[in-house]
Amino acid sequence: MHVVVRVTAVEFVAVESLFNFTDPEEALGFVKETKINVFAPSVGNYHGVAKIVDKKILKLDLKRLAKIGKIVPVPLALHGASGFPAGQIKSAIKAGVRVINIDSELRLSFAQAERTFFEMNINEYDPRKILQPAILAMQKVVEKKIIVFGSLNKAR
C-alpha cells in the first residue's frame, strides 16, 4: 500500500502554561521559520471547564494579542476560549483572531442537558429522545456564539 499525505494547513499552539504568555517577536520568528497557516498564542486563554464552573474572572491580554496580530502574517487562533466574556472575544477578533475554540462550553452544555434529562426520564432508552436535549443545548450555545463572533449571515 502506498500512502501520500499532503499537509494543507498546520496550526501551532503556543501554550506552555497559564502564566507563560507568547512573546510577540518570538511569535513572528516562529511563524516565518515554520511557514504555518494559523498561529495560536498564549494570552491568558487555557483549555478546560474549571474557569467556567468556578466562575473565575477571565482576562485575555488583549494588548499582547493586538501586537501579535499586527506583526504575525497569518490568522490567529484562540484555543481555550470557553468562558471568556463576549467583549473580550470581540476585541480578540479585532486583533486578528479567526479561529475560536469553545469546545468546553459545548461539552458542558451537552452534559448538563443530559443530566437534567435523565433526572426526569430515568427509564428512557431511545437514543433520539436521549440526545435531543443535549443537541438543542449545544445549538443554543452555537447560536449565541455566532452572534458574538460576528458570523451571522456570513456563510458563503
C-alpha positions as CSV (number, residue, x, y, z in Angstrom):
1,M,0.0,0.0,0.0
2,H,1.2,3.5,-0.9
3,V,0.0,6.4,1.1
4,V,0.5,10.1,0.1
5,V,0.0,12.7,2.8
6,R,-0.4,16.3,1.8
7,V,-0.4,18.9,4.5
8,T,-2.6,21.8,3.5
9,A,-2.8,23.6,6.9
10,V,-0.7,23.5,10.0
11,E,-1.7,25.0,13.3
12,F,0.7,25.7,16.1
13,V,-0.4,26.0,19.7
14,A,1.9,28.3,21.7
15,V,0.6,27.5,25.2
16,E,3.2,26.2,27.6
17,S,1.5,27.2,30.8
18,L,-1.1,29.6,32.0
19,F,1.5,32.1,33.0
20,N,3.9,31.8,30.1
21,F,2.4,34.2,27.6
22,T,3.6,34.3,24.0
23,D,6.3,36.9,23.2
24,P,5.2,38.8,20.0
25,E,8.7,38.9,18.5
26,E,9.2,35.1,19.1
27,A,5.8,34.5,17.5
28,L,6.8,36.4,14.4
29,G,10.1,34.4,14.2
30,F,8.3,31.1,14.7
31,V,5.7,31.9,12.0
32,K,8.3,32.9,9.5
33,E,10.5,30.0,10.2
34,T,7.8,27.3,10.1
35,K,5.5,28.8,7.5
36,I,2.5,27.8,9.5
37,N,-1.0,28.8,8.3
38,V,-2.5,29.7,11.7
39,F,-0.9,30.7,15.0
40,A,-2.4,30.1,18.5
41,P,-0.7,32.4,21.0
42,S,-1.0,32.1,24.8
43,V,-2.6,35.4,26.0
44,G,-4.5,34.3,29.1
45,N,-6.5,31.6,27.4
46,Y,-6.5,28.0,28.5
47,H,-8.4,24.7,28.0
48,G,-10.9,23.2,30.3
49,V,-14.2,23.9,32.1
50,A,-12.7,24.9,35.5
51,K,-12.8,28.6,34.6
52,I,-16.5,28.3,33.6
53,V,-17.7,26.1,36.5
54,D,-15.7,28.0,39.2
55,K,-16.9,31.4,37.6
56,K,-13.3,32.6,37.6
57,I,-12.8,36.1,36.3
58,L,-11.1,35.7,32.9
59,K,-8.9,38.2,31.2
60,L,-7.2,38.0,27.9
61,D,-4.0,40.1,27.5
62,L,-5.6,42.0,24.6
63,K,-2.7,44.4,24.2
64,R,-0.3,41.5,23.7
65,L,-2.8,39.8,21.3
66,A,-3.2,43.0,19.3
67,K,0.6,43.3,19.0
68,I,0.9,39.7,17.8
69,G,-2.0,40.2,15.4
70,K,-0.2,43.3,13.9
71,I,3.1,41.6,13.3
72,V,2.3,38.0,12.6
73,P,1.3,37.5,8.9
74,V,-1.2,34.6,9.5
75,P,-4.6,34.4,11.2
76,L,-4.6,33.8,14.9
77,A,-6.4,31.0,16.8
78,L,-7.8,31.4,20.3
79,H,-7.6,28.0,21.9
80,G,-9.3,27.6,25.3
81,A,-11.7,30.4,24.6
82,S,-14.6,28.9,26.5
83,G,-16.0,31.1,29.2
84,F,-14.5,34.5,28.2
85,P,-16.9,37.4,28.1
86,A,-18.3,38.5,24.8
87,G,-16.5,41.8,24.9
88,Q,-13.1,40.2,25.2
89,I,-13.9,37.8,22.4
90,K,-14.9,40.7,20.1
91,S,-11.7,42.5,20.9
92,A,-9.7,39.3,20.2
93,I,-11.4,39.1,16.7
94,K,-10.5,42.8,16.1
95,A,-6.9,41.8,17.0
96,G,-6.8,39.2,14.3
97,V,-8.3,36.0,15.8
98,R,-10.0,34.0,13.2
99,V,-10.3,30.6,14.9
100,I,-12.0,30.4,18.2
101,N,-12.2,27.1,20.1
102,I,-15.1,26.8,22.6
103,D,-15.3,23.0,23.0
104,S,-15.5,23.1,26.8
105,E,-18.7,25.3,26.6
106,L,-20.2,22.8,24.2
107,R,-19.3,19.8,26.3
108,L,-20.6,21.4,29.4
109,S,-23.9,22.3,27.8
110,F,-24.3,18.8,26.5
111,A,-23.5,17.2,29.8
112,Q,-25.8,19.5,31.8
113,A,-28.7,18.8,29.4
114,E,-28.2,15.1,29.6
115,R,-28.1,15.1,33.4
116,T,-31.3,17.1,33.6
117,F,-32.9,14.7,31.0
118,F,-32.0,11.6,33.0
119,E,-33.2,13.0,36.3
120,M,-36.7,13.3,34.7
121,N,-36.6,10.3,32.3
122,I,-34.7,7.6,34.2
123,N,-36.2,4.8,32.1
124,E,-35.8,6.3,28.6
125,Y,-33.8,4.1,26.2
126,D,-34.5,5.7,22.8
127,P,-31.2,7.5,21.7
128,R,-33.2,10.0,19.7
129,K,-35.0,11.1,22.7
130,I,-32.0,10.9,25.0
131,L,-29.8,13.0,22.8
132,Q,-32.3,15.6,21.7
133,P,-32.0,17.9,24.8
134,A,-28.2,17.9,24.5
135,I,-28.3,18.7,20.8
136,L,-30.6,21.6,21.5
137,A,-28.5,22.9,24.4
138,M,-25.3,22.8,22.2
139,Q,-27.3,24.5,19.4
140,K,-28.2,27.4,21.7
141,V,-24.6,27.9,22.7
142,V,-23.5,27.9,19.0
143,E,-26.3,30.4,18.1
144,K,-25.1,32.8,20.8
145,K,-21.5,32.4,19.7
146,I,-22.3,33.1,16.0
147,I,-23.7,36.4,17.1
148,V,-20.7,37.2,19.4
149,F,-18.3,36.2,16.7
150,G,-20.0,38.4,14.1
151,S,-20.6,35.4,11.9
152,L,-24.4,35.7,11.4
153,N,-25.3,35.5,7.7
154,K,-21.6,35.3,6.7
155,A,-21.6,31.7,5.2
156,R,-20.7,31.6,1.6
